[in-house]
Amino acid sequence: MSRREEILKKVQSVPAIPAAAVKALQLLQNPDVKTEELTRVLEVDSGLTAGILKLSNSSFFGATRTIASVREAIVRLGIVNLRKAVMAGAVQPLQSSEVKG
């Protein structure tokens, strides 16, 4: 097997970004996206949900009370910060594993 074929084979085995994250990022391209629609998409992925709730409850966002729902977290974070959180949550598992080559 040539080096080129080896590389192409390994590229095909790179894990994909979770479908919920892809859908959420697509929705977040629209500034008029409905909170309810985003909530439904994000709640499907427990990892994204946990990350978003953790971030929305951080002192960085001036948490005066505990945010317990994805909907409240979306409102607190806003579109820009939510997009960053979804992207970070989507690629974090990929960064955790060792990549050789």
C-alpha positions as CSV (number, residue, x, y, z in Angstrom):
1,M,0.0,0.0,0.0
2,S,1.4,3.4,-1.0
3,R,1.8,6.2,1.5
4,R,-1.0,8.1,-0.2
5,E,-3.4,5.2,0.2
6,E,-2.4,4.8,3.8
7,I,-3.2,8.5,4.5
8,L,-6.5,8.4,2.7
9,K,-7.5,5.3,4.6
10,K,-6.7,7.0,7.9
11,V,-8.6,10.2,7.0
12,Q,-11.7,8.1,6.4
13,S,-11.5,6.8,10.0
14,V,-11.5,10.3,11.6
15,P,-14.6,10.5,13.8
16,A,-17.4,12.8,12.6
17,I,-18.8,15.7,14.5
18,P,-22.0,14.7,16.3
19,A,-25.1,15.3,14.3
20,A,-26.7,17.4,17.0
21,A,-23.8,19.8,16.9
22,V,-23.9,20.0,13.1
23,K,-27.6,20.8,13.1
24,A,-27.2,23.3,16.0
25,L,-24.4,25.1,14.1
26,Q,-26.6,25.3,11.0
27,L,-29.4,26.8,13.0
28,L,-27.1,29.3,14.7
29,Q,-26.2,30.7,11.3
30,N,-29.7,32.3,11.3
31,P,-29.9,35.2,13.7
32,D,-33.7,34.8,14.0
33,V,-33.5,31.1,15.1
34,K,-36.2,30.1,17.6
35,T,-35.0,29.2,21.1
36,E,-37.4,26.2,21.1
37,E,-35.9,24.8,17.9
38,L,-32.4,25.1,19.3
39,T,-33.4,23.5,22.6
40,R,-34.9,20.5,20.8
41,V,-31.7,19.9,18.8
42,L,-29.3,20.4,21.7
43,E,-31.2,18.3,24.2
44,V,-30.6,15.2,22.0
45,D,-26.9,15.2,22.8
46,S,-26.2,14.8,26.6
47,G,-22.6,15.9,26.2
48,L,-23.5,19.2,24.5
49,T,-26.3,19.7,27.0
50,A,-23.9,19.2,30.0
51,G,-21.3,21.5,28.5
52,I,-23.8,24.3,27.8
53,L,-25.4,24.1,31.3
54,K,-21.9,24.1,32.9
55,L,-20.9,27.1,30.9
56,S,-24.1,29.0,31.6
57,N,-23.7,28.4,35.3
58,S,-20.1,29.7,35.4
59,S,-19.2,32.8,37.2
60,F,-18.0,34.3,33.9
61,F,-21.6,34.8,32.9
62,G,-22.6,36.3,36.3
63,A,-24.6,33.3,37.5
64,T,-26.8,34.6,40.3
65,R,-29.1,31.6,40.2
66,T,-28.6,28.1,38.9
67,I,-29.6,27.5,35.3
68,A,-31.2,24.0,35.0
69,S,-32.7,24.0,31.5
70,V,-31.1,24.2,28.0
71,R,-33.6,26.9,27.1
72,E,-32.5,29.2,30.0
73,A,-28.8,28.4,29.1
74,I,-29.4,29.5,25.5
75,V,-30.9,32.8,26.6
76,R,-28.1,33.5,29.1
77,L,-25.3,32.6,26.7
78,G,-26.6,34.3,23.6
79,I,-26.0,33.2,20.0
80,V,-22.3,34.0,19.8
81,N,-21.3,32.3,23.0
82,L,-23.6,29.4,22.3
83,R,-22.0,28.9,18.9
84,K,-18.6,28.8,20.5
85,A,-19.8,26.3,23.2
86,V,-21.3,24.0,20.6
87,M,-18.2,24.0,18.5
88,A,-16.0,23.4,21.5
89,G,-18.2,20.6,22.7
90,A,-18.3,19.0,19.3
91,V,-14.5,18.9,18.8
92,Q,-13.4,18.2,22.3
93,P,-13.7,14.4,22.1
94,L,-11.6,14.5,18.9
95,Q,-8.9,16.4,20.7
96,S,-8.8,14.0,23.6
97,S,-7.5,11.1,21.6
98,E,-3.9,10.7,20.4
99,V,-3.4,11.3,16.7
100,K,-0.3,9.6,15.2
101,G,1.3,10.7,12.0
